[in-house]
Structure formats: structure tokens, C-alpha cells
């Protein structure tokens, strides 16, 4: 009986995300068109320190220039500034929700791929354990056969020695 084939170690060039490949055909709910990609970029930008600092600076300059009197297009209580914030919020919220939905889709696909990978690892581990058990059983059988052969050799050696002594006695007494 031939021993079972040994599993091959993954090559160094094996793609790390090979278990994610079956999910690449899944397009996010909003697709990969220009608008969806730009919406994600904008949503990511809204949460950066650069955006917050820039927005704070623009608002501060807006208020100071209108209070000092350099500009008089939006005097206190800054209704135009309030309108600008409302407009920004009206666009920011859907863009952020769109980005979160797309990220949730990606996270789900990655979680599915990871679960499949863990299952494949568990299956492979079980197979390796079964192979190791088979090898252990074969080794025990070989060890028993070796022990039996050793005992047979010992018995035959003892018989040869006894026959040699008997023949020696007959030749000398003979």
C-alpha cells in the first residue's frame, strides 16, 4: 500500500487573500461607479482633522469679517452661515451613509471569506490528524512485525546454537 500523498506547503508567492477571491464578483449595493467612489472619498474626508480644522478656520474668518464690517453679506445671527451648515449636513449625511453601507458590504464579504478560510483550515487539520493517526497505526504494525521478526531470529539463533552443540557433540563423540 502506498502512503498517502503529503500536503504541499503553500508557495511564498501564494496570494494572501486567495480565500477572498470567490467574493470579488459581488458588487456593492451602489456599484463601483464614479459617484459611489467619490462619495466614499468625501465621506472619509469629512472625518479627517484637516476637514475639521479647515471648516473651523473658514467659519471663524466668516464670522470675524462679518462682525468687523469688512463684509456685510451675512450679519449677526449669520443666517447664511446657518444655511451653509444645513446644506453641508444635507449632503454629508447621505454620503456618509452610502460609504458605511459600502463598507458594511465589504466587511460582510471579508467575514464570509474568513469563515470559509477557518473552515478550510479546520478540515485540513482534521485530515492531517487522520493521516497522523494512520501513520501511527502503520508504525505500530511495523513495530509489531519487527518485534515478531526479532523474536523469530532469536528463536532460530537458539535452535542453530542447540543444533551446533548437538552436532559438535556427535562429531567429537562419534
Backbone torsions as a table, in degrees:
resi	resn	phi	psi	omega
1	UNK	NA	131.4	179.0
2	UNK	-78.8	142.2	176.8
3	UNK	-68.2	151.2	179.7
4	UNK	-65.0	150.7	179.8
5	UNK	-63.5	137.9	178.8
6	UNK	-79.7	141.7	178.9
7	UNK	-67.8	141.4	-179.8
8	UNK	-84.5	140.9	175.5
9	UNK	-71.7	144.6	179.9
10	UNK	-63.9	141.0	179.4
11	UNK	-70.8	154.5	179.7
12	UNK	-61.7	-22.4	-178.6
13	UNK	-88.3	2.6	179.7
14	UNK	-60.7	135.5	-177.4
15	UNK	-69.7	126.6	-176.3
16	UNK	-60.9	-35.9	-177.1
17	UNK	-99.8	30.0	-176.7
18	UNK	-61.9	-24.5	179.5
19	UNK	-80.6	-12.1	177.3
20	UNK	-88.5	-15.6	-176.3
21	UNK	-56.1	-40.0	179.8
22	UNK	-61.9	-16.3	-177.5
23	UNK	-98.1	0.7	-176.9
24	UNK	-67.0	-24.0	179.9
25	UNK	-73.2	-14.6	-179.1
26	UNK	-77.1	117.6	176.2
27	UNK	-90.0	144.0	175.6
28	UNK	-60.8	164.2	-177.4
29	UNK	-54.4	-38.9	-175.6
30	UNK	-98.6	7.6	176.1
31	UNK	76.3	-177.4	178.9
32	UNK	-113.1	32.0	-179.7
33	UNK	-77.1	173.7	-176.5
34	UNK	-56.7	-45.7	-176.5
35	UNK	-62.1	-45.1	-178.5
36	UNK	-63.4	-42.5	-179.8
37	UNK	-66.5	-42.4	177.9
38	UNK	-66.4	-36.6	178.2
39	UNK	-61.4	-40.9	177.2
40	UNK	-64.9	-40.3	178.6
41	UNK	-62.9	-43.1	178.8
42	UNK	-64.2	-44.2	-179.1
43	UNK	-61.8	-39.6	177.3
44	UNK	-66.3	-37.9	-179.4
45	UNK	-66.3	-34.2	-179.1
46	UNK	-60.9	-23.7	-178.0
47	UNK	-98.9	12.2	-177.0
48	UNK	-94.0	154.0	175.1
49	UNK	-61.1	-34.5	179.1
50	UNK	-58.5	-44.9	179.6
51	UNK	-63.6	-47.0	-177.4
52	UNK	-63.1	-42.8	179.8
53	UNK	-67.3	-43.9	179.7
54	UNK	-62.5	-45.0	179.5
55	UNK	-63.1	-42.3	179.0
56	UNK	-62.4	-42.3	179.8
57	UNK	-64.9	-43.6	179.9
58	UNK	-63.0	-43.5	-179.6
59	UNK	-64.7	-43.2	179.9
60	UNK	-62.5	-44.7	179.0
61	UNK	-64.0	-43.6	179.4
62	UNK	-55.8	-50.0	-177.1
63	UNK	-65.9	-46.8	-177.8
64	UNK	-62.2	-46.8	-178.5
65	UNK	-64.3	-32.7	178.9
66	UNK	-80.6	-32.0	178.3
67	UNK	-74.1	-40.1	-178.9
68	UNK	-70.6	-29.0	177.7
69	UNK	105.4	8.1	176.7
70	UNK	-63.2	-44.3	173.6
71	UNK	-118.9	151.4	179.4
72	UNK	-131.5	28.6	-178.0
73	UNK	-86.7	-16.2	-179.9
74	UNK	-144.8	78.7	-178.6
75	UNK	-77.3	166.2	179.5
76	UNK	-52.8	130.8	19.0
77	UNK	-94.4	26.4	172.2
78	UNK	56.2	56.5	-178.7
79	UNK	-66.3	-38.7	179.6
80	UNK	-65.9	-38.8	177.0
81	UNK	-64.1	-42.1	177.1
82	UNK	-61.4	-41.1	177.7
83	UNK	-63.6	-40.2	178.4
84	UNK	-62.9	-42.3	177.0
85	UNK	-63.4	-41.4	178.6
86	UNK	-62.9	-42.4	178.5
87	UNK	-64.0	-43.1	178.4
88	UNK	-61.4	-44.8	-180.0
89	UNK	-64.6	-37.1	-179.4
90	UNK	-63.4	-32.3	178.4
91	UNK	-91.7	-33.9	-176.6
92	UNK	-67.0	-43.8	-176.4
93	UNK	-59.4	-50.8	178.9
94	UNK	-64.6	-36.3	179.0
95	UNK	-64.7	-40.6	178.5
96	UNK	-66.9	-41.9	177.2
97	UNK	-62.6	-40.9	177.5
98	UNK	-61.0	-45.8	179.7
99	UNK	-63.3	-40.4	179.2
100	UNK	-65.9	-38.5	178.6
101	UNK	-64.5	-44.4	178.6
102	UNK	-63.4	-41.0	179.4
103	UNK	-66.4	-38.4	177.9
104	UNK	-63.0	-39.3	176.8
105	UNK	-62.4	-44.4	179.0
106	UNK	-64.5	-42.7	179.8
107	UNK	-61.6	-40.3	179.3
108	UNK	-65.0	-43.9	178.9
109	UNK	-62.7	-41.5	178.4
110	UNK	-66.7	-39.3	179.0
111	UNK	-65.0	-40.4	177.0
112	UNK	-62.9	-44.5	179.0
113	UNK	-63.9	-40.7	178.2
114	UNK	-64.1	-39.7	178.4
115	UNK	-64.7	-41.5	177.1
116	UNK	-63.6	-39.1	178.7
117	UNK	-63.9	-45.1	178.3
118	UNK	-61.8	-39.0	178.5
119	UNK	-65.5	-41.9	177.7
120	UNK	-63.0	-40.4	177.2
121	UNK	-63.1	-42.3	179.7
122	UNK	-64.9	-42.1	178.7
123	UNK	-63.5	-45.2	179.2
124	UNK	-63.1	-40.8	178.8
125	UNK	-62.3	-42.5	177.8
126	UNK	-62.8	-42.6	178.6
127	UNK	-61.6	-44.0	178.6
128	UNK	-62.9	-39.2	178.8
129	UNK	-64.6	-42.6	177.9
130	UNK	-63.5	-41.9	177.8
131	UNK	-62.4	-43.1	178.9
132	UNK	-62.9	-40.1	177.7
133	UNK	-64.8	-40.5	177.3
134	UNK	-63.2	-43.8	178.8
135	UNK	-63.1	-40.0	178.1
136	UNK	-63.3	-43.1	179.0
137	UNK	-64.1	-42.9	177.5
138	UNK	-62.5	-41.1	178.6
139	UNK	-63.4	-40.0	178.1
140	UNK	-64.9	-41.7	177.5
141	UNK	-62.4	-44.4	178.5
142	UNK	-64.1	-38.9	178.3
143	UNK	-64.7	-41.5	176.9
144	UNK	-63.4	-43.6	177.8
145	UNK	-61.8	-42.3	178.6
146	UNK	-63.2	-41.8	178.6
147	UNK	-63.4	-44.1	179.0
148	UNK	-63.0	-42.1	178.2
149	UNK	-64.4	-40.0	178.6
150	UNK	-63.1	-43.4	178.4
151	UNK	-64.6	-39.3	178.6
152	UNK	-64.4	-43.3	177.0
153	UNK	-61.8	-42.3	179.4
154	UNK	-62.9	-45.6	179.5
155	UNK	-62.1	-44.1	179.6
156	UNK	-65.4	-39.8	177.6
157	UNK	-61.9	-41.4	178.9
158	UNK	-65.1	-40.0	179.1
159	UNK	-66.9	-40.3	178.1
160	UNK	-63.2	-42.4	178.9
161	UNK	-62.6	-43.6	179.4
162	UNK	-64.4	-42.3	178.4
163	UNK	-65.9	-38.0	178.3
164	UNK	-63.7	-44.1	178.7
165	UNK	-63.6	-42.4	-179.3
166	UNK	-64.6	-44.1	179.8
167	UNK	-66.7	-38.2	179.3
168	UNK	-62.8	-41.9	179.0
169	UNK	-64.4	-39.1	179.8
170	UNK	-70.6	-37.4	-179.4
171	UNK	-69.2	-41.4	-176.8
172	UNK	-75.9	-42.2	-177.6
173	UNK	-84.1	-16.3	-170.3
174	UNK	-67.9	NA	NA
